[in-house]
Amino acid sequence: MSQKLDWKPGTMIYPLPALLISCGTSPEEYNLFTVAWSGTICTNPAMCYISVRPERYSYDIIKRNMEFVINLTTEDLAQATDWCGVRSGRDYRKFDEMHLTPAPSHAIRTPIVAESPLSIECRVKEIVHLGSHDMFIAEVVNVQADERFLDEQGKWHLDRSRPLVYLHGAYYALGDFIGRFGFSVKKK
């Protein structure tokens, strides 16, 4: 067995979803930015979070409007996902630059990204100041799923969209199917 080395404390929980966050409540304010620090925090009510640096252009937009949309990304959206993470909304109209479509949300005023396979409409409940990032804790108020990824029985298959993940500075498409939850104890 190989030896493990001690490193300084750091955030090494990978892979993470590579997400496009949309924000803004009017076309002049609409913006997109890339986040990997996000996750589920509660089932009932459905809640999630994103962590954002206060100096990011979108930070003030979300804080002012108290809503955002988490748009899952795919291999096809990889270039737009990366570009929206390295360019500032102060200088670019990202929906236009990346030829993405702002489509209406159904429960909030912030648009979804029409090209995303799944868009999660979120209303901010709390902002937790953590240090380099602030965590926007939000309730999920609606989810829009692309019907192209539904099977004949109505089950949704995100894997068919070729989801994009972030792994320590690099993007990857998800790999091979291994098993469903509980496969290790399932009766043969």
MILOFI-762927 format. One record per residue: residue number from 1; x, y, z of N, C-alpha, C in turn. Coordinates in steps of 0.02 Angstrom, whole numbers. Example, Ala and Ser with C-alpha at 12.3 -4.5 7.8 and 13.67 -1.06 7.14 Angstrom:
2
<site 1 <660 -284 390> <615 -225 390> <660 -165 390>>
<site 2 <642 -112 354> <684 -53 357> <645 2 394>>
end
This chain:
188
<site 1 <42 -59 0> <0 0 0> <45 62 0>>
<site 2 <25 112 -37> <64 174 -41> <55 216 22>>
<site 3 <102 260 34> <100 303 93> <62 367 76>>
<site 4 <23 392 124> <-13 455 114> <29 512 141>>
<site 5 <26 570 106> <62 629 125> <15 680 157>>
<site 6 <39 718 205> <0 772 235> <8 834 192>>
<site 7 <-48 867 177> <-49 930 141> <-80 982 185>>
<site 8 <-70 1045 167> <-103 1098 205> <-179 1091 194>>
<site 9 <-219 1115 242> <-292 1110 233> <-314 1142 168>>
<site 10 <-359 1110 133> <-384 1136 70> <-449 1102 51>>
<site 11 <-480 1127 -1> <-544 1101 -24> <-531 1050 -80>>
<site 12 <-527 988 -61> <-510 935 -109> <-568 886 -120>>
<site 13 <-629 908 -110> <-687 865 -121> <-706 871 -194>>
<site 14 <-686 822 -233> <-698 823 -305> <-724 756 -328>>
<site 15 <-756 749 -385> <-776 802 -431> <-836 840 -405>>
<site 16 <-846 899 -434> <-903 942 -419> <-940 957 -484>>
<site 17 <-1004 972 -480> <-1038 992 -542> <-1012 1059 -567>>
<site 18 <-1003 1065 -631> <-985 1129 -661> <-1052 1161 -681>>
<site 19 <-1069 1216 -649> <-1136 1245 -656> <-1133 1315 -685>>
<site 20 <-1184 1330 -725> <-1194 1399 -747> <-1249 1428 -703>>
<site 21 <-1233 1481 -667> <-1282 1514 -625> <-1307 1575 -663>>
<site 22 <-1373 1579 -671> <-1402 1639 -701> <-1430 1682 -646>>
<site 23 <-1426 1748 -657> <-1452 1796 -607> <-1476 1858 -644>>
<site 24 <-1510 1900 -608> <-1538 1961 -637> <-1612 1954 -650>>
<site 25 <-1647 2010 -644> <-1720 2007 -653> <-1745 2048 -712>>
<site 26 <-1699 2080 -749> <-1719 2116 -810> <-1665 2102 -862>>
<site 27 <-1682 2105 -926> <-1632 2090 -978> <-1568 2130 -973>>
<site 28 <-1572 2192 -949> <-1512 2233 -942> <-1466 2207 -887>>
<site 29 <-1494 2171 -839> <-1457 2147 -781> <-1437 2073 -786>>
<site 30 <-1467 2036 -833> <-1454 1964 -838> <-1379 1950 -841>>
<site 31 <-1358 1900 -805> <-1288 1879 -807> <-1283 1804 -795>>
<site 32 <-1227 1777 -815> <-1210 1707 -804> <-1140 1705 -773>>
<site 33 <-1130 1658 -728> <-1062 1645 -704> <-1057 1572 -685>>
<site 34 <-997 1548 -681> <-984 1477 -669> <-968 1465 -596>>
<site 35 <-997 1413 -569> <-987 1394 -499> <-976 1318 -496>>
<site 36 <-930 1297 -455> <-923 1226 -440> <-939 1213 -366>>
<site 37 <-935 1264 -325> <-949 1256 -254> <-1024 1263 -242>>
<site 38 <-1058 1207 -245> <-1130 1204 -239> <-1150 1136 -214>>
<site 39 <-1210 1131 -188> <-1233 1065 -167> <-1302 1066 -137>>
<site 40 <-1327 1007 -123> <-1392 996 -92> <-1382 999 -16>>
<site 41 <-1428 1031 20> <-1421 1033 92> <-1484 1010 130>>
<site 42 <-1540 1001 94> <-1601 980 128> <-1649 952 76>>
<site 43 <-1688 902 96> <-1738 873 52> <-1806 905 59>>
<site 44 <-1827 917 122> <-1894 942 134> <-1890 998 185>>
<site 45 <-1892 1062 165> <-1901 1084 95> <-1837 1074 55>>
<site 46 <-1845 1068 -10> <-1787 1061 -54> <-1745 1124 -49>>
<site 47 <-1680 1115 -30> <-1636 1172 -22> <-1567 1155 -49>>
<site 48 <-1532 1207 -72> <-1465 1199 -98> <-1425 1262 -82>>
<site 49 <-1363 1263 -104> <-1322 1322 -93> <-1275 1333 -151>>
<site 50 <-1251 1394 -158> <-1193 1410 -199> <-1149 1455 -156>>
<site 51 <-1083 1447 -164> <-1035 1490 -130> <-1004 1537 -181>>
<site 52 <-1004 1602 -166> <-983 1653 -214> <-937 1703 -178>>
<site 53 <-884 1722 -212> <-840 1774 -186> <-876 1841 -190>>
<site 54 <-874 1882 -137> <-909 1946 -138> <-885 1994 -193>>
<site 55 <-825 1986 -218> <-801 2031 -271> <-827 2012 -341>>
<site 56 <-860 1954 -346> <-888 1935 -411> <-944 1982 -430>>
<site 57 <-949 1998 -493> <-1000 2044 -519> <-1071 2020 -501>>
<site 58 <-1083 1956 -505> <-1149 1928 -493> <-1169 1928 -419>>
<site 59 <-1121 1933 -375> <-1135 1931 -304> <-1187 1983 -285>>
<site 60 <-1176 2046 -304> <-1223 2099 -287> <-1291 2091 -321>>
<site 61 <-1290 2063 -381> <-1354 2051 -416> <-1396 2001 -376>>
<site 62 <-1365 1947 -355> <-1401 1896 -316> <-1422 1924 -248>>
<site 63 <-1377 1959 -215> <-1393 1987 -149> <-1452 2036 -154>>
<site 64 <-1454 2076 -207> <-1508 2125 -216> <-1575 2091 -231>>
<site 65 <-1574 2041 -275> <-1637 2009 -297> <-1656 1948 -256>>
<site 66 <-1608 1919 -220> <-1620 1861 -176> <-1647 1801 -215>>
<site 67 <-1622 1791 -276> <-1641 1733 -316> <-1587 1720 -368>>
<site 68 <-1584 1657 -391> <-1538 1636 -444> <-1563 1570 -472>>
<site 69 <-1533 1550 -528> <-1549 1485 -557> <-1485 1445 -566>>
<site 70 <-1486 1383 -543> <-1430 1336 -554> <-1447 1299 -618>>
<site 71 <-1405 1307 -669> <-1414 1273 -734> <-1360 1220 -741>>
<site 72 <-1380 1157 -743> <-1331 1104 -752> <-1300 1109 -821>>
<site 73 <-1238 1090 -827> <-1203 1096 -891> <-1186 1028 -919>>
<site 74 <-1166 1029 -982> <-1152 968 -1020> <-1087 976 -1059>>
<site 75 <-1065 922 -1089> <-1007 925 -1133> <-1017 979 -1187>>
<site 76 <-1077 983 -1214> <-1092 1033 -1266> <-1087 1105 -1240>>
<site 77 <-1096 1114 -1175> <-1093 1180 -1145> <-1025 1195 -1113>>
<site 78 <-976 1152 -1123> <-911 1159 -1090> <-877 1225 -1105>>
<site 79 <-875 1245 -1167> <-841 1308 -1184> <-876 1367 -1152>>
<site 80 <-942 1369 -1156> <-980 1424 -1126> <-972 1424 -1050>>
<site 81 <-970 1365 -1020> <-962 1360 -948> <-895 1388 -927>>
<site 82 <-842 1370 -962> <-776 1395 -945> <-772 1471 -958>>
<site 83 <-796 1493 -1015> <-792 1563 -1034> <-829 1607 -984>>
<site 84 <-888 1585 -963> <-927 1624 -914> <-894 1626 -846>>
<site 85 <-847 1580 -833> <-811 1580 -770> <-750 1624 -770>>
<site 86 <-724 1641 -828> <-662 1681 -832> <-675 1752 -858>>
<site 87 <-733 1766 -881> <-751 1834 -905> <-801 1864 -856>>
<site 88 <-797 1929 -847> <-841 1963 -800> <-902 1993 -836>>
<site 89 <-958 1989 -802> <-1019 2021 -826> <-1014 2097 -826>>
<site 90 <-963 2124 -794> <-952 2197 -797> <-933 2217 -868>>
<site 91 <-902 2169 -904> <-874 2184 -970> <-911 2151 -1028>>
<site 92 <-951 2100 -1014> <-983 2062 -1068> <-1056 2047 -1051>>
<site 93 <-1096 2042 -1103> <-1164 2017 -1098> <-1159 1942 -1116>>
<site 94 <-1154 1901 -1065> <-1134 1831 -1074> <-1185 1789 -1113>>
<site 95 <-1249 1800 -1102> <-1298 1762 -1141> <-1286 1775 -1216>>
<site 96 <-1276 1838 -1234> <-1264 1856 -1304> <-1198 1828 -1330>>
<site 97 <-1145 1838 -1292> <-1078 1817 -1313> <-1074 1741 -1325>>
<site 98 <-1108 1703 -1283> <-1106 1629 -1288> <-1165 1600 -1327>>
<site 99 <-1206 1643 -1356> <-1265 1622 -1395> <-1310 1575 -1355>>
<site 100 <-1321 1593 -1291> <-1365 1555 -1248> <-1431 1593 -1242>>
<site 101 <-1484 1556 -1228> <-1551 1584 -1228> <-1577 1594 -1157>>
<site 102 <-1590 1656 -1137> <-1623 1667 -1072> <-1698 1652 -1081>>
<site 103 <-1722 1601 -1047> <-1793 1582 -1051> <-1826 1595 -984>>
<site 104 <-1891 1604 -983> <-1925 1620 -920> <-1922 1565 -868>>
<site 105 <-1910 1585 -807> <-1921 1540 -750> <-1996 1539 -737>>
<site 106 <-2018 1491 -698> <-2089 1486 -684> <-2108 1510 -615>>
<site 107 <-2058 1517 -569> <-2074 1537 -501> <-2036 1599 -478>>
<site 108 <-1985 1620 -516> <-1946 1680 -499> <-1937 1722 -562>>
<site 109 <-1905 1779 -555> <-1896 1825 -612> <-1831 1813 -650>>
<site 110 <-1783 1778 -621> <-1719 1765 -652> <-1729 1713 -708>>
<site 111 <-1696 1722 -766> <-1705 1674 -821> <-1666 1610 -810>>
<site 112 <-1690 1557 -842> <-1651 1495 -847> <-1609 1499 -911>>
<site 113 <-1562 1452 -918> <-1526 1443 -981> <-1563 1389 -1019>>
<site 114 <-1595 1406 -1075> <-1637 1358 -1112> <-1597 1297 -1134>>
<site 115 <-1533 1305 -1148> <-1491 1249 -1172> <-1471 1200 -1117>>
<site 116 <-1483 1217 -1055> <-1465 1173 -999> <-1514 1115 -994>>
<site 117 <-1490 1055 -977> <-1537 999 -970> <-1581 1004 -908>>
<site 118 <-1559 1042 -857> <-1597 1049 -796> <-1582 1117 -766>>
<site 119 <-1635 1154 -750> <-1628 1220 -719> <-1666 1220 -653>>
<site 120 <-1631 1241 -600> <-1658 1239 -532> <-1669 1311 -509>>
<site 121 <-1731 1331 -503> <-1749 1399 -484> <-1745 1404 -407>>
<site 122 <-1706 1454 -384> <-1691 1459 -313> <-1708 1528 -285>>
<site 123 <-1735 1528 -224> <-1748 1590 -188> <-1704 1590 -125>>
<site 124 <-1662 1641 -118> <-1614 1644 -63> <-1650 1653 4>>
<site 125 <-1631 1611 52> <-1659 1614 120> <-1610 1646 169>>
<site 126 <-1545 1636 155> <-1494 1660 202> <-1428 1667 166>>
<site 127 <-1389 1716 187> <-1321 1724 162> <-1274 1716 222>>
<site 128 <-1229 1667 217> <-1182 1653 271> <-1113 1676 250>>
<site 129 <-1084 1722 288> <-1018 1748 273> <-966 1699 301>>
<site 130 <-924 1671 257> <-879 1618 277> <-805 1637 276>>
<site 131 <-786 1685 238> <-715 1702 228> <-707 1724 157>>
<site 132 <-670 1686 117> <-660 1704 46> <-725 1703 7>>
<site 133 <-773 1662 28> <-838 1654 -6> <-895 1665 43>>
<site 134 <-951 1685 16> <-1014 1686 54> <-1059 1633 25>>
<site 135 <-1094 1599 69> <-1139 1545 48> <-1210 1573 44>>
<site 136 <-1240 1567 -16> <-1310 1584 -27> <-1351 1520 -17>>
<site 137 <-1385 1515 39> <-1428 1458 53> <-1496 1474 24>>
<site 138 <-1522 1428 -16> <-1583 1443 -53> <-1633 1385 -52>>
<site 139 <-1696 1404 -56> <-1749 1354 -64> <-1761 1344 -139>>
<site 140 <-1768 1282 -159> <-1784 1266 -228> <-1860 1277 -236>>
<site 141 <-1878 1323 -281> <-1949 1339 -290> <-1978 1310 -354>>
<site 142 <-1935 1287 -399> <-1958 1254 -460> <-1898 1223 -495>>
<site 143 <-1911 1170 -533> <-1859 1138 -574> <-1888 1129 -643>>
<site 144 <-1848 1147 -694> <-1868 1136 -764> <-1820 1085 -794>>
<site 145 <-1847 1030 -819> <-1807 975 -847> <-1822 968 -922>>
<site 146 <-1769 960 -961> <-1775 952 -1033> <-1805 884 -1049>>
<site 147 <-1862 884 -1084> <-1898 822 -1099> <-1859 774 -1144>>
<site 148 <-1807 799 -1178> <-1766 754 -1220> <-1733 698 -1180>>
<site 149 <-1727 709 -1114> <-1693 660 -1073> <-1741 617 -1032>>
<site 150 <-1805 617 -1051> <-1855 574 -1021> <-1861 509 -1062>>
<site 151 <-1868 453 -1027> <-1880 391 -1063> <-1955 379 -1072>>
<site 152 <-1973 323 -1101> <-2043 308 -1116> <-2086 304 -1053>>
<site 153 <-2056 287 -996> <-2093 282 -933> <-2094 348 -895>>
<site 154 <-2064 400 -923> <-2063 465 -890> <-2006 476 -842>>
<site 155 <-1958 429 -841> <-1900 437 -797> <-1849 481 -832>>
<site 156 <-1820 527 -793> <-1772 574 -820> <-1702 546 -815>>
<site 157 <-1661 552 -868> <-1593 524 -871> <-1542 579 -885>>
<site 158 <-1516 609 -832> <-1466 661 -839> <-1404 634 -876>>
<site 159 <-1387 571 -865> <-1327 542 -896> <-1328 547 -972>>
<site 160 <-1386 548 -1001> <-1391 553 -1074> <-1371 622 -1100>>
<site 161 <-1368 671 -1055> <-1348 739 -1075> <-1273 749 -1074>>
<site 162 <-1235 700 -1051> <-1162 703 -1045> <-1142 761 -998>>
<site 163 <-1161 755 -932> <-1148 808 -884> <-1074 825 -877>>
<site 164 <-1062 888 -863> <-994 914 -855> <-979 920 -781>>
<site 165 <-920 897 -760> <-898 905 -691> <-830 940 -690>>
<site 166 <-815 967 -632> <-753 1004 -620> <-711 964 -572>>
<site 167 <-647 954 -589> <-603 913 -548> <-536 948 -542>>
<site 168 <-527 985 -487> <-463 1017 -471> <-432 1055 -530>>
<site 169 <-471 1102 -557> <-446 1145 -609> <-458 1121 -680>>
<site 170 <-495 1066 -689> <-508 1039 -756> <-580 1016 -761>>
<site 171 <-605 1015 -822> <-674 991 -836> <-672 921 -865>>
<site 172 <-722 880 -847> <-728 812 -872> <-801 796 -885>>
<site 173 <-813 752 -933> <-879 724 -941> <-883 664 -894>>
<site 174 <-942 650 -868> <-948 593 -823> <-934 528 -860>>
<site 175 <-910 479 -823> <-888 416 -852> <-941 362 -854>>
<site 176 <-918 300 -848> <-960 241 -856> <-1005 228 -797>>
<site 177 <-1063 199 -810> <-1111 180 -759> <-1082 122 -718>>
<site 178 <-1087 126 -652> <-1061 73 -608> <-1118 35 -574>>
<site 179 <-1167 70 -550> <-1223 37 -516> <-1269 89 -484>>
<site 180 <-1329 68 -465> <-1377 112 -433> <-1366 109 -357>>
<site 181 <-1391 161 -323> <-1386 163 -251> <-1411 97 -221>>
<site 182 <-1370 66 -177> <-1387 3 -146> <-1366 -59 -184>>
<site 183 <-1331 -50 -240> <-1311 -108 -281> <-1267 -157 -242>>
<site 184 <-1229 -132 -193> <-1182 -175 -157> <-1217 -224 -111>>
<site 185 <-1280 -211 -93> <-1315 -256 -47> <-1377 -288 -79>>
<site 186 <-1386 -274 -142> <-1445 -301 -178> <-1439 -377 -184>>
<site 187 <-1495 -412 -174> <-1496 -484 -181> <-1486 -502 -254>>
<site 188 <-1445 -552 -265> <-1428 -573 -333> <-1481 -619 -361>>
end
